Amino acid sequence: MKKIFILFSLIFTNNVFCQDLDELLFSRQIDCSDISYNSGLYYVKYMTENNIDSAKKILHYWETKCGMREPVFRAKILLSLKERNFVDSLLHDKILHNMLNYQERMEMKKKELYYDYDNYKQYYGFIPPGQEFDIYTCGLAEDLKKTYDLESIEYLLAEFYSNDINSDSIFLKIQTKKYEGTVLHSDYYEIINGIINQNKYHFSFFTGTWIPTGNLKLLGVHPEIGFQLGLKSKKINYDITMSFKFINSPNYYYVKRKNFEPQQSKHFFGGNIGLDIGCEIYAKKRHEFQLVAGLAFDNLEVIGEDKDNDIKPLYVYSYDLSVGFAYRYYIKGFTYIGLRAKYHIVDYTLGNIINFTGNPITINVVVGVLRNLFNRNPLKSLNYKIKY
């Protein structure tokens, strides 16, 4: 009898254990993938039936369980447009991120790259692109935009969600004056400024004129060419600048060579290398003004080399402190053409080779480029046309 009891106990225990394993290993846990997919379907059902209260409950449950993802955000905006009670407070601080998410979804649908969704289901809110939810919200937005004024923010949003081909046109419109003061406008430029204020590499080529003042006028006006290489961090440019000035002087001037009598020369060739800093003081759309300053090493070749007569070149050296203004006009993206004028404080009497003083002015035409490979694509996706 005891053996029979033990046998039944073992069989019962084994069955219970197997049932526990069945529940542990085979019971399906409900997650956001199920909740989002089913909530999307019920949202479509209730909205189609004009059962607004039930649609609101579904959205509240969906957001509570899975957070404010793009499909939830889209559904709430369209529901508010349908009820005609849209307010700016519905556009929280991630409005542009949700719009870019939607834009990527539509691009995926257009190019039929549905495998992207399989890799990033959470990013797309667990709602498959191009299916019931997307089809319904696109049609709903198309109907809603017909009920709003063309200049209204409501029309702008309905147009965005109804047009899956040119959905990026909203970003062009946001940049216009008519939407200044709206949440869309301020959020857009907050993101844009964050992108364009990232560090950018800078290169420019310039040409212009070196104009002496005071007694230095004796050397005459000379053409100048040069280049800059550096970076722009937020509103500050940091550049290594190198330039050359050339063409002989129109007037003779006296030069003192050690152990030689003073001699006349018209020879002139100069080089300059140093650090320039430019601070952006005003910028709007394609226009930018900078206050610029520099510290450099400057030299003039006042006697040229003459190998036949065993004459070595003679140089005059000086520090160069400069200050001035610069203007840039951005032609396309971050490519610009500009003007720069600087006043230079030098002392060419150092070394006692020439004995006249004065401070030159330089005026240059500048062509330059700012580049950051990492912010170019985000600016393109936001359709920012002023600079990228």
FINU-113534 format. One record per residue (C-alpha): residue number from 1; residue in one letter; z, y, x negated. Coordinates in steps of 0.02 Angstrom, whole numbers, plus 50000, padded with zeros to 5 digits. Each point is the difference from the previous one (the first is absolute). Layout:
<semis>
[semi NUM,'A',[Z,Y,X]]
...
</semis>
This chain:
<semis>
[semi 1,'M',[50000,50000,50000]]
[semi 2,'K',[50047,50116,49859]]
[semi 3,'K',[49834,49966,49914]]
[semi 4,'I',[49905,50040,50158]]
[semi 5,'F',[50095,50165,50017]]
[semi 6,'I',[49959,50048,49821]]
[semi 7,'L',[49816,49959,50027]]
[semi 8,'F',[49989,50109,50155]]
[semi 9,'S',[50090,50140,49909]]
[semi 10,'L',[49875,49996,49858]]
[semi 11,'I',[49853,50000,50120]]
[semi 12,'F',[50072,50147,50098]]
[semi 13,'T',[50038,50099,49842]]
[semi 14,'N',[49826,49971,49933]]
[semi 15,'N',[49920,50058,50163]]
[semi 16,'V',[50105,50158,50002]]
[semi 17,'F',[49957,50036,49818]]
[semi 18,'C',[49814,49976,50033]]
[semi 19,'Q',[50010,50116,50150]]
[semi 20,'D',[50086,50132,49893]]
[semi 21,'L',[49862,49984,49871]]
[semi 22,'D',[49870,50016,50137]]
[semi 23,'E',[50079,50162,50058]]
[semi 24,'L',[50023,50062,49822]]
[semi 25,'L',[49829,49958,49934]]
[semi 26,'F',[49887,50011,50152]]
[semi 27,'S',[50074,50135,50112]]
[semi 28,'R',[49892,50158,49990]]
[semi 29,'Q',[50084,50167,49962]]
[semi 30,'I',[49933,50151,50094]]
[semi 31,'D',[49953,50138,49879]]
[semi 32,'C',[49905,50165,50002]]
[semi 33,'S',[49834,49911,49993]]
[semi 34,'D',[50034,49924,50173]]
[semi 35,'I',[50089,50153,50068]]
[semi 36,'S',[49863,50121,49947]]
[semi 37,'Y',[49855,49894,50058]]
[semi 38,'N',[50078,49965,50172]]
[semi 39,'S',[50065,50178,50020]]
[semi 40,'G',[49825,50065,49967]]
[semi 41,'L',[49929,49887,50136]]
[semi 42,'Y',[50134,50049,50126]]
[semi 43,'Y',[49976,50184,49959]]
[semi 44,'V',[49816,49981,50044]]
[semi 45,'K',[50044,49905,50159]]
[semi 46,'Y',[50126,50127,50063]]
[semi 47,'M',[49895,50151,49954]]
[semi 48,'T',[49849,49924,50087]]
[semi 49,'E',[50108,49974,50156]]
[semi 50,'N',[50067,50178,49980]]
[semi 51,'N',[50174,49927,49988]]
[semi 52,'I',[50064,50136,49885]]
[semi 53,'D',[50185,49956,50009]]
[semi 54,'S',[49968,49822,49942]]
[semi 55,'A',[49885,50064,49862]]
[semi 56,'K',[50140,50113,49937]]
[semi 57,'K',[50124,49856,50000]]
[semi 58,'I',[49879,49893,49900]]
[semi 59,'L',[49976,50140,49872]]
[semi 60,'H',[50187,50027,49984]]
[semi 61,'Y',[50030,49814,49972]]
[semi 62,'W',[49853,49989,49878]]
[semi 63,'E',[50061,50149,49896]]
[semi 64,'T',[50182,49940,50003]]
[semi 65,'K',[49953,49827,49936]]
[semi 66,'C',[49861,50043,49878]]
[semi 67,'G',[50016,50185,49958]]
[semi 68,'M',[49879,50145,50018]]
[semi 69,'R',[49840,49919,49939]]
[semi 70,'E',[49827,50072,50026]]
[semi 71,'P',[49957,49905,50162]]
[semi 72,'V',[50166,50052,50077]]
[semi 73,'F',[49972,50181,49947]]
[semi 74,'R',[49824,49998,50072]]
[semi 75,'A',[50058,49925,50164]]
[semi 76,'K',[50138,50132,50019]]
[semi 77,'I',[49880,50144,49966]]
[semi 78,'L',[49873,49937,50126]]
[semi 79,'L',[50135,49969,50130]]
[semi 80,'S',[50061,50179,49980]]
[semi 81,'L',[49821,50064,50017]]
[semi 82,'K',[49977,49898,50156]]
[semi 83,'E',[50161,50069,50075]]
[semi 84,'R',[49951,50175,49939]]
[semi 85,'N',[50169,50027,49919]]
[semi 86,'F',[49949,50000,49817]]
[semi 87,'V',[50112,50104,49885]]
[semi 88,'D',[49991,50031,49812]]
[semi 89,'S',[50164,49906,49973]]
[semi 90,'L',[49906,49838,50031]]
[semi 91,'L',[49907,50032,49838]]
[semi 92,'H',[50135,49949,49879]]
[semi 93,'D',[49989,50022,49811]]
[semi 94,'K',[49888,49846,49978]]
[semi 95,'I',[49862,50056,50117]]
[semi 96,'L',[49870,50011,49861]]
[semi 97,'H',[50048,49831,49929]]
[semi 98,'N',[49976,49922,50172]]
[semi 99,'M',[49832,50085,50019]]
[semi 100,'L',[49942,49937,49831]]
[semi 101,'N',[50061,49827,50049]]
[semi 102,'Y',[49896,50010,50160]]
[semi 103,'Q',[49850,50064,49902]]
[semi 104,'E',[50012,49851,49881]]
[semi 105,'R',[50012,49884,50151]]
[semi 106,'M',[49840,50072,50074]]
[semi 107,'E',[49913,49987,49832]]
[semi 108,'M',[50052,49818,49991]]
[semi 109,'K',[49927,49971,50173]]
[semi 110,'K',[49840,50094,49958]]
[semi 111,'K',[49969,49897,49842]]
[semi 112,'E',[50070,49840,50078]]
[semi 113,'L',[50121,49977,49854]]
[semi 114,'Y',[50126,49907,50107]]
[semi 115,'Y',[50070,49902,49854]]
[semi 116,'D',[50086,50163,49948]]
[semi 117,'Y',[50106,49986,50156]]
[semi 118,'D',[50055,49824,49955]]
[semi 119,'N',[50066,50067,49834]]
[semi 120,'Y',[50087,50154,50073]]
[semi 121,'K',[50056,49954,50176]]
[semi 122,'Q',[50164,50094,49985]]
[semi 123,'Y',[49912,50159,49941]]
[semi 124,'Y',[49886,49995,50153]]
[semi 125,'G',[50145,49970,50119]]
[semi 126,'F',[49958,49818,50037]]
[semi 127,'I',[49860,50055,50118]]
[semi 128,'P',[49831,49922,49955]]
[semi 129,'P',[49862,50132,49985]]
[semi 130,'G',[49861,50008,50127]]
[semi 131,'Q',[50087,49896,50133]]
[semi 132,'E',[50074,50037,50171]]
[semi 133,'F',[50124,50134,49946]]
[semi 134,'D',[49875,50099,49894]]
[semi 135,'I',[49863,49986,50131]]
[semi 136,'Y',[50115,50063,50138]]
[semi 137,'T',[50076,50147,49902]]
[semi 138,'C',[49827,50056,49944]]
[semi 139,'G',[49937,50000,50180]]
[semi 140,'L',[50158,50085,50064]]
[semi 141,'A',[49984,50138,49869]]
[semi 142,'E',[49817,50025,50047]]
[semi 143,'D',[50049,50027,50182]]
[semi 144,'L',[50148,50113,49957]]
[semi 145,'K',[49904,50120,49888]]
[semi 146,'K',[49891,50047,50148]]
[semi 147,'T',[50153,50070,50087]]
[semi 148,'Y',[50054,50120,49862]]
[semi 149,'D',[49937,50166,49934]]
[semi 150,'L',[49888,49983,49847]]
[semi 151,'E',[50111,50116,49899]]
[semi 152,'S',[50164,49911,50038]]
[semi 153,'I',[50100,49887,49885]]
[semi 154,'E',[49998,49870,50140]]
[semi 155,'Y',[49810,49994,49997]]
[semi 156,'L',[50003,49985,49811]]
[semi 157,'L',[50113,49847,50007]]
[semi 158,'A',[49904,49918,50143]]
[semi 159,'E',[49837,50028,49907]]
[semi 160,'F',[50073,49921,49843]]
[semi 161,'Y',[50055,49841,50089]]
[semi 162,'S',[49840,49987,50101]]
[semi 163,'N',[49877,50016,49858]]
[semi 164,'D',[50003,49851,49883]]
[semi 165,'I',[49846,50057,49902]]
[semi 166,'N',[50042,50178,49947]]
[semi 167,'S',[50188,49991,50018]]
[semi 168,'D',[50023,50102,49840]]
[semi 169,'S',[49926,50156,50083]]
[semi 170,'I',[50176,50044,50060]]
[semi 171,'F',[50049,50040,49820]]
[semi 172,'L',[49862,50130,49986]]
[semi 173,'K',[50057,50082,50162]]
[semi 174,'I',[50184,50002,49950]]
[semi 175,'Q',[49953,50110,49851]]
[semi 176,'T',[49932,50139,50112]]
[semi 177,'K',[50099,50154,50054]]
[semi 178,'K',[50008,49950,50183]]
[semi 179,'Y',[50127,49863,49960]]
[semi 180,'E',[50112,50103,49886]]
[semi 181,'G',[50181,49989,50054]]
[semi 182,'T',[49983,49825,50072]]
[semi 183,'V',[50093,49848,49935]]
[semi 184,'L',[49833,49920,49958]]
[semi 185,'H',[49949,50148,49891]]
[semi 186,'S',[50166,50016,49908]]
[semi 187,'D',[50017,49812,49971]]
[semi 188,'Y',[49820,49990,49939]]
[semi 189,'Y',[50025,50137,49869]]
[semi 190,'E',[50168,49932,49947]]
[semi 191,'I',[49913,49837,49954]]
[semi 192,'I',[49851,50090,49923]]
[semi 193,'N',[50111,50111,49892]]
[semi 194,'G',[50099,49849,49943]]
[semi 195,'I',[49837,49919,49943]]
[semi 196,'I',[49917,50149,49917]]
[semi 197,'N',[50160,50050,49908]]
[semi 198,'Q',[49998,49838,49905]]
[semi 199,'N',[49959,50018,49815]]
[semi 200,'K',[49814,50020,49965]]
[semi 201,'Y',[49902,49995,49839]]
[semi 202,'H',[49911,50162,49960]]
[semi 203,'F',[49845,50036,49896]]
[semi 204,'S',[49902,50162,49992]]
[semi 205,'F',[49862,50081,49899]]
[semi 206,'F',[49990,50187,49984]]
[semi 207,'T',[49889,50133,49927]]
[semi 208,'G',[50019,50186,49992]]
[semi 209,'T',[50034,50152,49894]]
[semi 210,'W',[50128,50047,49867]]
[semi 211,'I',[50026,50189,50011]]
[semi 212,'P',[50106,50085,49865]]
[semi 213,'T',[50100,50160,50029]]
[semi 214,'G',[50075,50133,49885]]
[semi 215,'N',[49942,50000,49819]]
[semi 216,'L',[49948,49820,50024]]
[semi 217,'K',[49847,50066,50093]]
[semi 218,'L',[49918,50009,49829]]
[semi 219,'L',[49974,49812,50010]]
[semi 220,'G',[49895,50021,50158]]
[semi 221,'V',[49987,49898,50160]]
[semi 222,'H',[49964,49814,49978]]
[semi 223,'P',[49955,49853,50113]]
[semi 224,'E',[50130,49864,50021]]
[semi 225,'I',[49992,49818,50054]]
[semi 226,'G',[50136,49871,50019]]
[semi 227,'F',[50082,49864,50101]]
[semi 228,'Q',[50169,49951,50073]]
[semi 229,'L',[50079,49830,50021]]
[semi 230,'G',[50165,49969,50089]]
[semi 231,'L',[50077,49968,50169]]
[semi 232,'K',[50058,50089,50157]]
[semi 233,'S',[50172,49956,50066]]
[semi 234,'K',[50031,50073,50173]]
[semi 235,'K',[49956,50185,49974]]
[semi 236,'I',[50006,50006,49810]]
[semi 237,'N',[49856,49969,49879]]
[semi 238,'Y',[50040,49943,49822]]
[semi 239,'D',[49849,50003,49885]]
[semi 240,'I',[49953,49984,49818]]
[semi 241,'T',[49867,50135,49975]]
[semi 242,'M',[49873,50010,49860]]
[semi 243,'S',[49871,50138,49982]]
[semi 244,'F',[49876,50075,49877]]
[semi 245,'K',[49929,50175,49982]]
[semi 246,'F',[49846,50033,49896]]
[semi 247,'I',[49851,50112,49952]]
[semi 248,'N',[50018,50122,49855]]
[semi 249,'S',[50082,50169,50023]]
[semi 250,'P',[49885,50148,50039]]
[semi 251,'N',[50098,50106,49874]]
[semi 252,'Y',[50053,49979,49820]]
[semi 253,'Y',[50185,49988,49969]]
[semi 254,'Y',[50103,49986,49841]]
[semi 255,'V',[50077,49837,49946]]
[semi 256,'K',[50129,49976,49860]]
[semi 257,'R',[49985,49840,49900]]
[semi 258,'K',[50138,49957,49877]]
[semi 259,'N',[49953,50051,49822]]
[semi 260,'F',[49841,50086,50064]]
[semi 261,'E',[49957,50176,50048]]
[semi 262,'P',[49986,50035,50189]]
[semi 263,'Q',[49828,49955,50062]]
[semi 264,'Q',[49900,50032,50156]]
[semi 265,'S',[49959,49862,50121]]
[semi 266,'K',[49915,49974,50168]]
[semi 267,'H',[50043,49817,50005]]
[semi 268,'F',[50095,49943,50154]]
[semi 269,'F',[50050,49831,50068]]
[semi 270,'G',[50164,49960,50086]]
[semi 271,'G',[50096,49854,50069]]
[semi 272,'N',[50151,49988,50114]]
[semi 273,'I',[50109,49855,50053]]
[semi 274,'G',[50159,50002,50103]]
[semi 275,'L',[50093,49963,50160]]
[semi 276,'D',[49960,50087,50164]]
[semi 277,'I',[50107,49997,50156]]
[semi 278,'G',[49933,50053,50169]]
[semi 279,'C',[50112,50028,50152]]
[semi 280,'E',[49920,49996,50172]]
[semi 281,'I',[50057,50157,50092]]
[semi 282,'Y',[49885,49991,50151]]
[semi 283,'A',[49890,49864,50072]]
[semi 284,'K',[49909,49987,50165]]
[semi 285,'K',[49862,49878,50042]]
[semi 286,'R',[49875,50010,49856]]
[semi 287,'H',[50077,50151,49914]]
[semi 288,'E',[50135,49998,49867]]
[semi 289,'F',[50077,50137,49893]]
[semi 290,'Q',[50103,49967,49844]]
[semi 291,'L',[50108,50098,49880]]
[semi 292,'V',[49960,49933,49826]]
[semi 293,'A',[50086,50015,49832]]
[semi 294,'G',[49971,49921,49831]]
[semi 295,'L',[50063,49974,49824]]
[semi 296,'A',[49869,49961,49869]]
[semi 297,'F',[49949,50001,49818]]
[semi 298,'D',[49850,50112,49965]]
[semi 299,'N',[49890,50020,49847]]
[semi 300,'L',[49849,50102,49947]]
[semi 301,'E',[49878,49954,49863]]
[semi 302,'V',[49961,50169,49921]]
[semi 303,'I',[49908,49938,49844]]
[semi 304,'G',[49877,49858,50017]]
[semi 305,'E',[49978,49859,49876]]
[semi 306,'D',[49867,50027,49866]]
[semi 307,'K',[49981,49843,49895]]
[semi 308,'D',[49862,50076,49892]]
[semi 309,'N',[50119,50136,49939]]
[semi 310,'D',[50154,49890,50008]]
[semi 311,'I',[50079,50106,50138]]
[semi 312,'K',[50123,49913,50114]]
[semi 313,'P',[50029,50056,50180]]
[semi 314,'L',[50142,50121,50033]]
[semi 315,'Y',[50107,49990,50156]]
[semi 316,'V',[50117,50118,50092]]
[semi 317,'Y',[50139,49915,50099]]
[semi 318,'S',[50106,50063,50143]]
[semi 319,'Y',[50110,49946,50143]]
[semi 320,'D',[49927,50030,50174]]
[semi 321,'L',[50110,50040,50149]]
[semi 322,'S',[49899,50023,50159]]
[semi 323,'V',[50025,50039,50184]]
[semi 324,'G',[49880,50024,50144]]
[semi 325,'F',[49933,49942,50167]]
[semi 326,'A',[49883,49862,50056]]
[semi 327,'Y',[49903,49968,50159]]
[semi 328,'R',[49928,49833,50057]]
[semi 329,'Y',[49879,49961,50139]]
[semi 330,'Y',[49992,49814,50040]]
[semi 331,'I',[49818,49955,50030]]
[semi 332,'K',[50025,49819,50051]]
[semi 333,'G',[50157,49899,49993]]
[semi 334,'F',[50097,50052,49846]]
[semi 335,'T',[49849,50065,49905]]
[semi 336,'Y',[50009,50188,49979]]
[semi 337,'I',[49917,50152,49925]]
[semi 338,'G',[50107,50148,49954]]
[semi 339,'L',[50036,50156,49899]]
[semi 340,'R',[50139,50030,49874]]
[semi 341,'A',[50051,50163,49915]]
[semi 342,'K',[50133,50005,49865]]
[semi 343,'Y',[50077,50132,49886]]
[semi 344,'H',[50041,49935,49825]]
[semi 345,'I',[50134,50063,49882]]
[semi 346,'V',[49948,49961,49820]]
[semi 347,'D',[50030,50068,49825]]
[semi 348,'Y',[49853,49972,49883]]
[semi 349,'T',[50084,50104,49862]]
[semi 350,'L',[50107,49849,49956]]
[semi 351,'G',[49948,49945,49827]]
[semi 352,'N',[49942,50177,49955]]
[semi 353,'I',[49815,49953,50009]]
[semi 354,'I',[49946,50128,50130]]
[semi 355,'N',[50102,50155,50043]]
[semi 356,'F',[49950,50046,50177]]
[semi 357,'T',[50091,49950,50158]]
[semi 358,'G',[49965,49982,50185]]
[semi 359,'N',[50016,49877,50141]]
[semi 360,'P',[49847,49913,50074]]
[semi 361,'I',[49961,49962,50182]]
[semi 362,'T',[49908,49842,50051]]
[semi 363,'I',[49902,49979,50161]]
[semi 364,'N',[49937,49826,50038]]
[semi 365,'V',[49901,49905,50131]]
[semi 366,'V',[50082,49830,50023]]
[semi 367,'V',[49935,49837,50073]]
[semi 368,'G',[50133,49868,50021]]
[semi 369,'V',[50051,49837,50081]]
[semi 370,'L',[50168,49935,50061]]
[semi 371,'R',[50012,49813,50026]]
[semi 372,'N',[50127,49875,50062]]
[semi 373,'L',[49920,49832,50036]]
[semi 374,'F',[50150,49946,50104]]
[semi 375,'N',[49994,50142,50128]]
[semi 376,'R',[49813,50010,50026]]
[semi 377,'N',[49988,49858,50128]]
[semi 378,'P',[50150,50058,50105]]
[semi 379,'L',[49924,50174,50013]]
[semi 380,'K',[49834,49926,50050]]
[semi 381,'S',[50081,49894,50135]]
[semi 382,'L',[50082,50158,50068]]
[semi 383,'N',[49831,50089,49997]]
[semi 384,'Y',[50071,50143,49896]]
[semi 385,'K',[49849,50103,49956]]
[semi 386,'I',[50073,50142,49897]]
[semi 387,'K',[50055,49909,49843]]
[semi 388,'Y',[49990,49821,49943]]
</semis>
